[in-house]
Amino acid sequence: MTLRQRCVSIGHFLFRFRSFLPLAMFISLTGLFWETIPRNTTYSAYLWRAIAGGVTLAGVILRCATIGRVPRGTSGRNTKRQKATVLNTTGIYSIVRNPLYLGNAMVWLGITLLLENLLLTAIFGTGLLIYYLFIVCAEQEYLSEQFGRQYASYAMRTPALIPRLRGWVPADRPFSWRMVLRREHDSIFSAATGIVFVFQCMDFRTHSEHPTLRREWLIPWLVIACLWITLKVLKKRTSLLHVPREVSTKQPAG
């Protein structure tokens, strides 16, 4: 097996667990750096936390803006295998080939920044970069086989993870909030859970002798959890989040 084949094989493996591995990495590093977690008494960190929250929010917005305009059969949460019925090349996909992975990285880096530890953030950021590079390598191999020259041309003019704004092409599909609610509720719930987890860890560090679950974090998380469950039920049991097929100006590739 060549080095490229090995990278693709690793990428396919990581692709199957991409919804859970960043969370596992984050929790593991938090445990390793437990003694460095700041206490809630460090009020001078408000600006730092605002920046971290802004990075996380930007990542969520990027994911929602991307998902809201994607066609059926692409950019899904499938885990068993790669899947793409058309090649996304407009909208956000015209300036970066992997906006969802970029959004994920921003979300988790923002959450990690809340811990106010640059070494932890650097280690986690490096791990995320390597992790997503393997997955991108596997997806690139799949899309090359699926779309041939069209993908090769697209890849030459569009960067993989760092956006290039001058290549912008308007999206050829209208934005759909139903699509966002249907497909992004898991990501939003994970981001909210990560933020609550960080602040609860800070509370445990502050009150290490008598650790408790604080209502300031628990109640908002429960509200978000109820909304998440509601969307899950609506998606599986009703047609309220069903997204009708849109007529696109772009023909399916192939």
C-alpha positions in Angstrom: 0.0 0.0 0.0 1.4 3.4 -1.0 1.6 6.4 1.4 -1.3 8.0 -0.5 -3.4 4.9 -0.2 -2.6 4.7 3.5 -3.7 8.3 4.0 -6.9 7.6 2.1 -7.6 4.5 4.2 -7.0 6.4 7.5 -9.2 9.2 6.2 -12.1 6.8 5.5 -11.8 5.4 9.0 -11.8 8.9 10.6 -14.7 9.9 8.4 -16.9 7.3 10.1 -16.3 8.8 13.5 -16.0 12.5 12.6 -19.0 13.4 14.8 -17.4 12.1 18.0 -13.6 12.2 17.7 -13.2 16.0 18.1 -15.3 15.8 21.3 -13.3 12.9 22.6 -10.0 14.8 21.8 -11.3 17.9 23.6 -12.5 16.0 26.7 -9.2 14.1 26.9 -7.1 17.2 26.6 -9.2 19.0 29.2 -8.5 16.1 31.6 -4.7 16.3 30.9 -4.7 20.1 31.5 -7.2 20.1 34.4 -4.9 21.9 36.8 -4.6 24.8 34.3 -8.4 25.4 33.9 -9.1 28.9 35.0 -11.5 29.6 37.9 -14.6 31.7 37.5 -13.0 34.4 39.7 -10.7 35.5 36.9 -13.0 38.4 35.7 -10.2 39.9 33.7 -10.7 37.2 31.1 -14.0 38.6 29.8 -12.5 40.0 26.6 -10.7 36.6 25.9 -14.0 34.8 26.4 -15.8 37.2 24.1 -13.2 36.5 21.4 -13.5 32.7 22.0 -17.3 32.9 21.8 -17.1 34.9 18.6 -14.9 32.3 17.0 -17.4 29.6 18.0 -20.3 31.6 16.8 -18.6 32.3 13.5 -18.1 28.5 13.0 -21.8 27.8 13.7 -22.9 30.6 11.3 -20.5 29.2 8.6 -22.0 25.7 8.9 -25.6 27.0 8.9 -24.9 29.3 5.9 -23.4 26.3 4.0 -26.0 23.7 4.9 -28.9 26.1 4.1 -28.0 26.1 0.4 -26.7 22.6 -0.3 -28.6 20.2 -2.6 -29.9 16.8 -1.5 -27.4 14.0 -1.4 -24.4 16.2 -0.4 -22.8 17.5 2.7 -24.7 15.1 4.9 -24.1 13.4 8.2 -23.6 10.0 6.7 -20.9 8.0 8.4 -20.7 4.6 6.7 -19.4 5.9 3.3 -18.8 9.0 1.2 -21.8 10.3 -0.7 -22.3 13.0 -3.3 -24.8 13.1 -6.1 -23.7 16.5 -7.4 -20.6 18.6 -7.0 -21.0 21.7 -4.9 -19.1 24.6 -6.5 -21.2 27.7 -5.8 -21.9 29.9 -2.8 -19.5 29.2 0.1 -18.1 26.1 -1.8 -16.8 28.5 -4.4 -14.3 30.0 -2.0 -13.4 26.9 0.0 -13.9 23.2 -0.7 -14.6 22.1 2.8 -16.6 24.8 4.6 -18.2 22.4 7.0 -14.9 21.1 8.3 -13.6 24.6 8.6 -16.8 25.6 10.5 -16.3 22.6 12.8 -12.7 23.5 13.5 -13.7 27.1 14.3 -16.4 25.9 16.7 -14.0 23.6 18.6 -11.1 26.0 18.6 -13.4 28.7 20.0 -14.6 26.4 22.8 -11.0 25.4 23.5 -9.9 29.1 23.7 -12.4 29.5 26.6 -10.0 27.5 28.7 -7.4 30.3 28.3 -4.5 27.9 27.7 -2.6 28.6 24.5 -0.6 25.4 24.7 -3.8 23.3 25.0 -5.3 25.3 22.1 -2.1 24.7 20.0 -2.1 21.0 20.6 -5.8 20.6 20.0 -5.6 22.8 16.9 -2.8 20.8 15.5 -4.7 17.6 16.2 -7.7 18.9 14.4 -5.7 20.0 11.4 -4.1 16.6 11.0 -7.5 14.9 11.6 -9.3 16.9 8.9 -6.5 16.7 6.4 -6.8 12.9 6.5 -10.6 13.1 5.9 -10.1 15.7 3.2 -7.6 13.4 1.5 -10.1 10.6 1.5 -13.0 12.8 0.2 -10.8 14.2 -2.5 -10.0 10.7 -3.7 -13.7 9.9 -3.8 -14.8 13.1 -5.5 -12.0 12.7 -8.1 -13.3 9.2 -9.0 -16.9 10.5 -9.0 -16.6 13.7 -11.0 -13.3 13.3 -12.8 -12.1 16.4 -14.6 -14.8 18.6 -13.2 -13.5 18.1 -9.7 -9.9 18.4 -10.8 -10.7 21.8 -12.3 -12.7 22.9 -9.2 -9.9 21.8 -6.8 -7.3 23.7 -8.8 -9.1 27.0 -8.4 -10.6 26.5 -4.9 -8.5 26.0 -1.7 -9.3 23.1 0.6 -9.5 24.8 4.0 -8.4 28.5 3.8 -11.1 30.6 2.0 -10.1 32.7 -1.1 -12.8 35.3 -1.3 -12.0 36.5 -4.9 -13.3 33.2 -6.2 -16.9 33.9 -5.0 -19.7 32.6 -7.2 -23.3 33.3 -6.0 -25.2 30.2 -4.8 -27.6 28.7 -7.2 -30.1 27.6 -4.6 -32.3 29.6 -2.2 -31.5 29.5 1.5 -33.6 27.0 3.5 -34.1 27.3 7.3 -35.8 23.9 7.2 -32.6 22.4 5.8 -30.6 24.0 8.6 -33.0 22.9 11.4 -33.1 19.4 9.9 -29.4 18.9 9.5 -27.6 21.2 11.9 -29.4 20.6 15.2 -26.8 18.0 16.2 -23.9 20.4 15.6 -25.5 23.3 17.4 -26.4 21.0 20.4 -22.8 19.8 20.5 -21.4 23.3 20.4 -23.7 24.3 23.3 -22.8 21.2 25.2 -19.1 22.0 24.8 -19.5 25.6 26.1 -21.6 24.5 29.1 -19.0 21.7 29.8 -16.2 24.3 29.9 -17.9 26.7 32.2 -19.0 23.8 34.5 -15.4 22.7 34.6 -14.5 26.2 35.7 -17.1 26.0 38.5 -15.7 22.7 39.6 -12.2 24.2 39.8 -13.6 27.2 41.7 -15.6 25.1 44.2 -13.4 22.0 44.2 -14.4 21.1 47.8 -18.1 21.2 47.1 -18.6 20.8 43.3 -22.2 21.2 42.1 -24.0 21.6 38.8 -24.8 25.4 38.5 -28.2 26.4 37.4 -26.7 29.2 35.3 -25.3 26.5 33.0 -27.7 23.6 33.5 -31.0 25.4 32.8 -29.9 26.9 29.4 -28.4 23.5 28.4 -31.7 21.7 29.3 -33.6 24.2 27.2 -31.3 23.6 24.2 -31.5 19.8 24.9 -35.3 20.0 24.8 -35.2 21.9 21.5 -32.7 19.3 20.1 -35.0 16.4 21.1 -38.0 18.2 19.6 -36.2 18.7 16.3 -35.2 15.0 16.3 -38.8 14.0 16.8 -40.1 16.4 14.1 -37.4 15.1 11.7 -38.3 11.4 12.2 -42.0 11.5 12.8 -43.4 14.4 10.8 -43.0 16.2 7.5 -42.6 19.7 9.0 -38.8 19.7 8.4 -39.1 18.1 5.0 -37.3 20.1 2.4 -39.0 20.1 -1.1 -36.7 19.5 -4.0 -35.5 22.8 -5.5 -35.0 23.4 -9.2 -31.3 24.3 -9.6 -29.8 26.2 -12.5 -26.8 23.8 -12.3 -27.1 20.4 -13.7 -25.8 17.4 -11.7 -22.2 16.6 -12.4 -21.1 13.3 -13.8 
